[in-house]
Amino acid sequence: MIELVGFSKSYKAKNAVSNFDMVCAENEITGLIGLNGAGKTTILKAVCARHFASSGNVFVDGVDCALEPERVRRTTGFVQEKADFPGDFKVSEFIRMRAEIFSASNDSVASIVKKCDLEEIWDERIKNLSKGQQERVNFAQALVNEPSVLVLDEPASGLDPSQIVRMRKLVKSLKGGRTILLSTHLMQEVDALCDKVYIISAGRRVEFGTPSEIVARTKSKNLEDAFFKLTSSN
Protein backbone atom coordinates (compact mmCIF):
# COMPACT_ATOMS: atom_id res chain seq x y z
CA MET A 1 0.00 0.00 0.00
CA ILE A 2 1.11 3.55 -0.77
CA GLU A 3 -0.19 6.58 1.09
CA LEU A 4 0.65 10.25 0.55
CA VAL A 5 -0.64 12.69 3.16
CA GLY A 6 -0.36 16.39 2.33
CA PHE A 7 2.73 15.68 0.22
CA SER A 8 4.50 18.79 -1.04
CA LYS A 9 7.86 19.06 -2.75
CA SER A 10 9.76 22.21 -3.59
CA TYR A 11 12.98 22.74 -5.54
CA LYS A 12 14.53 26.01 -4.42
CA ALA A 13 11.73 28.55 -4.97
CA LYS A 14 9.57 26.31 -7.19
CA ASN A 15 6.70 24.18 -5.88
CA ALA A 16 6.68 20.97 -7.92
CA VAL A 17 3.84 19.30 -5.99
CA SER A 18 1.50 20.86 -3.44
CA ASN A 19 -0.57 19.20 -0.70
CA PHE A 20 -1.13 15.95 -2.61
CA ASP A 21 -3.13 13.13 -0.98
CA MET A 22 -3.19 9.66 -2.52
CA VAL A 23 -3.86 6.05 -1.51
CA CYS A 24 -2.85 3.11 -3.72
CA ALA A 25 -4.20 -0.26 -2.61
CA GLU A 26 -2.70 -3.73 -2.86
CA ASN A 27 -3.89 -5.88 -5.78
CA GLU A 28 -4.72 -2.77 -7.78
CA ILE A 29 -3.06 -0.73 -10.49
CA THR A 30 -3.37 2.96 -9.71
CA GLY A 31 -2.80 5.45 -12.50
CA LEU A 32 -1.23 8.85 -11.95
CA ILE A 33 -1.92 10.93 -15.03
CA GLY A 34 -0.98 14.44 -15.99
CA LEU A 35 0.71 16.49 -18.67
CA ASN A 36 4.50 16.56 -18.91
CA GLY A 37 5.87 18.60 -16.02
CA ALA A 38 2.76 18.18 -13.87
CA GLY A 39 4.68 16.57 -11.01
CA LYS A 40 4.22 12.86 -11.65
CA THR A 41 7.88 11.85 -11.49
CA THR A 42 8.37 13.96 -8.35
CA ILE A 43 5.71 11.84 -6.63
CA LEU A 44 7.15 8.56 -7.91
CA LYS A 45 10.64 9.34 -6.67
CA ALA A 46 9.23 10.21 -3.24
CA VAL A 47 7.38 6.87 -3.10
CA CYS A 48 10.68 5.11 -3.90
CA ALA A 49 12.57 7.17 -1.27
CA ARG A 50 14.77 8.71 -3.95
CA HIS A 51 14.01 12.11 -2.43
CA PHE A 52 11.80 13.35 0.40
CA ALA A 53 8.83 15.59 1.06
CA SER A 54 9.34 19.25 1.80
CA SER A 55 6.21 18.84 3.93
CA GLY A 56 3.70 16.08 4.47
CA ASN A 57 4.37 12.34 4.59
CA VAL A 58 4.83 9.36 2.28
CA PHE A 59 4.19 5.84 3.56
CA VAL A 60 4.97 2.55 1.81
CA ASP A 61 3.46 -0.51 3.46
CA GLY A 62 3.09 1.58 6.61
CA VAL A 63 6.75 2.68 6.64
CA ASP A 64 7.56 6.41 6.59
CA CYS A 65 9.88 6.96 3.63
CA ALA A 66 11.71 9.82 5.34
CA LEU A 67 12.40 7.83 8.52
CA GLU A 68 13.37 4.48 6.98
CA PRO A 69 14.39 5.16 3.38
CA GLU A 70 16.62 2.12 2.97
CA ARG A 71 13.84 -0.21 4.11
CA VAL A 72 11.50 1.39 1.58
CA ARG A 73 14.04 1.09 -1.22
CA ARG A 74 14.39 -2.62 -0.54
CA THR A 75 10.64 -3.24 -0.77
CA THR A 76 9.90 -1.14 -3.86
CA GLY A 77 10.75 -1.73 -7.50
CA PHE A 78 11.18 1.31 -9.74
CA VAL A 79 10.91 1.19 -13.54
CA GLN A 80 12.25 4.60 -14.57
CA GLU A 81 11.28 6.21 -17.86
CA LYS A 82 14.94 6.68 -18.73
CA ALA A 83 16.84 3.83 -17.13
CA ASP A 84 20.48 4.44 -16.26
CA PHE A 85 21.99 1.19 -17.49
CA PRO A 86 25.69 0.32 -17.43
CA GLY A 87 25.72 -0.04 -21.21
CA ASP A 88 28.83 -2.21 -21.50
CA PHE A 89 27.30 -4.81 -19.18
CA LYS A 90 25.65 -7.90 -20.55
CA VAL A 91 22.06 -8.43 -19.44
CA SER A 92 23.19 -11.40 -17.36
CA GLU A 93 25.88 -9.36 -15.61
CA PHE A 94 23.53 -6.51 -14.79
CA ILE A 95 20.69 -8.67 -13.45
CA ARG A 96 23.09 -10.79 -11.37
CA MET A 97 24.64 -7.61 -9.97
CA ARG A 98 21.18 -6.36 -8.97
CA ALA A 99 20.38 -9.77 -7.48
CA GLU A 100 23.54 -9.67 -5.38
CA ILE A 101 22.64 -6.22 -4.02
CA PHE A 102 19.32 -7.57 -2.76
CA SER A 103 20.60 -11.05 -1.84
CA ALA A 104 18.11 -12.56 -4.29
CA SER A 105 18.21 -16.32 -4.76
CA ASN A 106 19.10 -18.08 -8.00
CA ASP A 107 15.51 -19.34 -8.17
CA SER A 108 14.25 -15.76 -7.97
CA VAL A 109 16.56 -14.68 -10.78
CA ALA A 110 15.48 -17.62 -12.93
CA SER A 111 11.83 -16.73 -12.35
CA ILE A 112 12.39 -13.12 -13.35
CA VAL A 113 14.34 -14.09 -16.47
CA LYS A 114 11.39 -16.20 -17.58
CA LYS A 115 8.71 -13.66 -16.62
CA CYS A 116 10.46 -10.83 -18.47
CA ASP A 117 11.44 -13.00 -21.47
CA LEU A 118 15.17 -12.37 -21.12
CA GLU A 119 16.40 -15.78 -22.28
CA GLU A 120 17.01 -14.69 -25.87
CA ILE A 121 18.98 -11.58 -24.85
CA TRP A 122 20.65 -12.94 -21.70
CA ASP A 123 24.17 -12.77 -23.13
CA GLU A 124 23.69 -9.54 -25.12
CA ARG A 125 25.20 -6.21 -24.13
CA ILE A 126 22.55 -3.78 -22.92
CA LYS A 127 23.76 -0.97 -25.18
CA ASN A 128 23.05 -3.14 -28.24
CA LEU A 129 19.43 -3.87 -27.32
CA SER A 130 16.33 -2.33 -28.85
CA LYS A 131 14.12 0.01 -26.78
CA GLY A 132 11.63 -2.78 -26.16
CA GLN A 133 14.34 -5.20 -25.07
CA GLN A 134 15.84 -2.61 -22.73
CA GLU A 135 12.41 -2.07 -21.17
CA ARG A 136 12.23 -5.79 -20.36
CA VAL A 137 15.61 -5.48 -18.62
CA ASN A 138 14.27 -2.40 -16.82
CA PHE A 139 11.33 -4.41 -15.47
CA ALA A 140 13.59 -7.30 -14.49
CA GLN A 141 15.94 -5.12 -12.42
CA ALA A 142 12.91 -3.65 -10.61
CA LEU A 143 11.52 -7.10 -9.81
CA VAL A 144 14.71 -8.81 -8.65
CA ASN A 145 14.06 -7.96 -4.99
CA GLU A 146 10.50 -9.34 -5.23
CA PRO A 147 9.00 -5.96 -4.26
CA SER A 148 5.59 -5.57 -2.68
CA VAL A 149 5.30 -2.16 -4.38
CA LEU A 150 6.06 -1.57 -8.06
CA VAL A 151 6.36 1.96 -9.44
CA LEU A 152 6.26 2.50 -13.21
CA ASP A 153 7.22 5.81 -14.81
CA GLU A 154 5.85 6.05 -18.37
CA PRO A 155 6.49 2.36 -19.14
CA ALA A 156 5.08 2.68 -22.68
CA SER A 157 7.38 5.55 -23.65
CA GLY A 158 9.18 4.88 -26.92
CA LEU A 159 7.67 1.43 -27.46
CA ASP A 160 6.07 0.30 -30.69
CA PRO A 161 2.50 -1.14 -30.64
CA SER A 162 3.58 -4.78 -30.31
CA GLN A 163 5.97 -3.91 -27.50
CA ILE A 164 3.22 -1.98 -25.70
CA VAL A 165 0.93 -5.02 -25.83
CA ARG A 166 3.74 -7.14 -24.40
CA MET A 167 4.37 -4.59 -21.63
CA ARG A 168 0.67 -4.46 -20.70
CA LYS A 169 0.53 -8.24 -20.43
CA LEU A 170 3.54 -8.23 -18.11
CA VAL A 171 2.10 -5.48 -15.88
CA LYS A 172 -1.22 -7.30 -15.54
CA SER A 173 0.61 -10.49 -14.57
CA LEU A 174 2.37 -8.63 -11.74
CA LYS A 175 -0.79 -7.21 -10.15
CA GLY A 176 -1.62 -10.01 -7.70
CA GLY A 177 -0.18 -9.43 -4.23
CA ARG A 178 1.39 -6.10 -5.19
CA THR A 179 0.61 -2.41 -5.13
CA ILE A 180 1.31 -0.94 -8.56
CA LEU A 181 1.54 2.79 -9.26
CA LEU A 182 1.74 3.72 -12.93
CA SER A 183 2.50 7.22 -14.20
CA THR A 184 1.49 8.10 -17.73
CA HIS A 185 0.01 10.77 -19.96
CA LEU A 186 -1.47 8.17 -22.34
CA MET A 187 -5.18 7.50 -21.85
CA GLN A 188 -4.87 4.17 -23.67
CA GLU A 189 -2.61 2.86 -20.90
CA VAL A 190 -5.04 3.99 -18.22
CA ASP A 191 -7.99 2.35 -19.97
CA ALA A 192 -6.03 -0.87 -20.49
CA LEU A 193 -4.45 -1.21 -17.06
CA CYS A 194 -5.72 1.02 -14.24
CA ASP A 195 -8.32 0.30 -11.57
CA LYS A 196 -8.24 3.82 -10.13
CA VAL A 197 -6.85 7.10 -11.34
CA TYR A 198 -5.44 10.30 -9.86
CA ILE A 199 -5.23 13.30 -12.17
CA ILE A 200 -2.55 15.88 -11.41
CA SER A 201 -2.21 19.33 -12.95
CA ALA A 202 0.46 21.90 -12.09
CA GLY A 203 1.43 19.90 -9.01
CA ARG A 204 -2.08 19.60 -7.58
CA ARG A 205 -4.60 16.79 -7.47
CA VAL A 206 -7.63 17.76 -9.53
CA GLU A 207 -9.58 14.46 -9.60
CA PHE A 208 -9.48 10.86 -8.45
CA GLY A 209 -11.60 7.71 -8.66
CA THR A 210 -12.31 4.98 -11.15
CA PRO A 211 -12.26 6.05 -14.80
CA SER A 212 -16.04 5.73 -15.00
CA GLU A 213 -16.53 7.84 -11.85
CA ILE A 214 -14.32 10.60 -13.23
CA VAL A 215 -16.13 10.56 -16.57
CA ALA A 216 -19.51 10.79 -14.81
CA ARG A 217 -18.51 13.59 -12.42
CA THR A 218 -17.04 15.72 -15.19
CA LYS A 219 -19.94 14.99 -17.58
CA SER A 220 -17.46 13.88 -20.21
CA LYS A 221 -17.64 11.51 -23.16
CA ASN A 222 -14.65 9.47 -22.00
CA LEU A 223 -11.59 9.71 -19.74
CA GLU A 224 -9.54 11.56 -22.35
CA ASP A 225 -12.24 14.21 -22.61
CA ALA A 226 -12.37 14.48 -18.80
CA PHE A 227 -8.60 14.74 -18.59
CA PHE A 228 -8.39 17.68 -20.98
CA LYS A 229 -11.28 19.45 -19.26
CA LEU A 230 -9.53 19.15 -15.91
CA THR A 231 -5.99 19.98 -17.01
CA SER A 232 -6.71 22.79 -19.48
CA SER A 233 -8.21 24.98 -16.74
CA ASN A 234 -5.24 24.60 -14.34
Buried (B, 14 or more C-beta within 10 A) or exposed (E): BBBBBEBBBBEEEEBBBBBBEBBBBBEBBBBBBBBEEBBBBBBBBBBBBBBBBBEBBBBBBEBBBBEBBEBBBBBBBBBBBEBEBEEEBBBBBBBBEBBEEBEBEEEBBEBBBEBBBBEEBEEBBBEEBEEBBBBBBBBBBBBBBBBBBBBBBBBBBBBEEEBBEBBBEBBEEBBEEBBBBBBBBBBEBBBBBBBBBBBBBBBBBBBBBEBEBBBEEBEBEEBBBBBBBBBEEB
